Amino acid sequence: MTFLTGFLFIAGLALLILGAEWLVRGASRIAAWAGISPLVIGLTVVAFGTSAPELAINVQSALAGQPDIAIGNVVGSNIANVLLILGLSAAISPLMVQQQVVRQDVPIMIGVSIVTFLFALNGLISTFEGFLLFGALIFYTWFLIRQSRTESKEVELEYEQEFAPHERKSVLGWVVNLSLVVLGLGLLILGARWMVDSAVEVAKWLGVDELVIGLTVVAVGTSLPELATSVMAAIKGERDIAVGNVVGSNIFNLLSVLGLSAIIVPVGIPVSEAAIRFDLPVMIAVALTSFPIFFTGGQIYRWEGFLFLGYYVAYTAYLILNATHHNALPVFNNVMAWFVLPLTGLTLVISLWYEFRVRRRA
């Protein structure tokens, strides 16, 4: 790997993050000045914006003939969003989920993950299936806007503090914010091109599949806007935003990012056997694991956050050990299968049982 490849990868990642930041900032202010409520902005505009790096990477990699990076980016981002980002946010501050939309979105996230897996079983997410996913996105956005009207005043105030504009409308303001949107899109396109090209070179240099690079380095890199948004929201005590950002982003990744990628490429997006056998099921398992945690009082405790982080470390370790055919892989698999997973399942069952007893007494 040359110095230029490493530089382009880091520079591409920086452009993606900066482009997403400018896009979200400009679009949020324009939407607010157009009379859209801060709650709807947070649920739609910001969720779209934080998923913009994934979209840029996927379109670029799909057009460049690197479908493994495209699939790995979406699947890896969804896994990282729950295990890494939500886990880190909960480890910083326990997350009390009061927002009705978020609690309804968790089953939607699980359902969309399963549908995506079913679409991929034949080894291809076709153009028609891409249109189905994107059509579902339009319905989902309408659903969010409709459901936002039933949210509590407390949740509305939380979003207003974060996304309401702090300056008055002006001609200069409109020009600046429109410029931020245009420049943000330009940086996303350029950053995606640099990052995809360099990611392919990194995969060749390490001797691993492009899918592994997409699932790890590219996925974490494109998830940095979600990481920054959720962690800062957790630090500020805006816990609904921290959780809603992650769940909403996962749904947008599948419906928007993967859907549009399959539409743009005439033949659709090929899905490797490795992704079908392991990574897509892991994505579904992660989504299913989050359901009882949201159910237990609508709260994600610190220990659950650390549990998520531990699982992300284990998942990444497995990918590295498997890609390098390391001798420690059989031992690692046995420890996970016979100790870690059963212990986690038992812990979650006990938590659900305890929560059920508390609710019965109440």
Helices and strands as residue ranges (DSSP letters): H 3-33, H 38-40, I 41-45, H 46-50, H 52-63, H 67-80, I 81-86, H 87-92, E 95-96, H 100-120, E 124-125, H 127-148, H 153-163, H 171-206, H 210-213, I 214-218, H 219-222, H 224-236, H 239-252, I 253-258, H 259-264, E 269-270, H 273-274, I 275-279, H 280-295, E 299-300, H 302-324, H 329-335, I 336-340, H 341-361
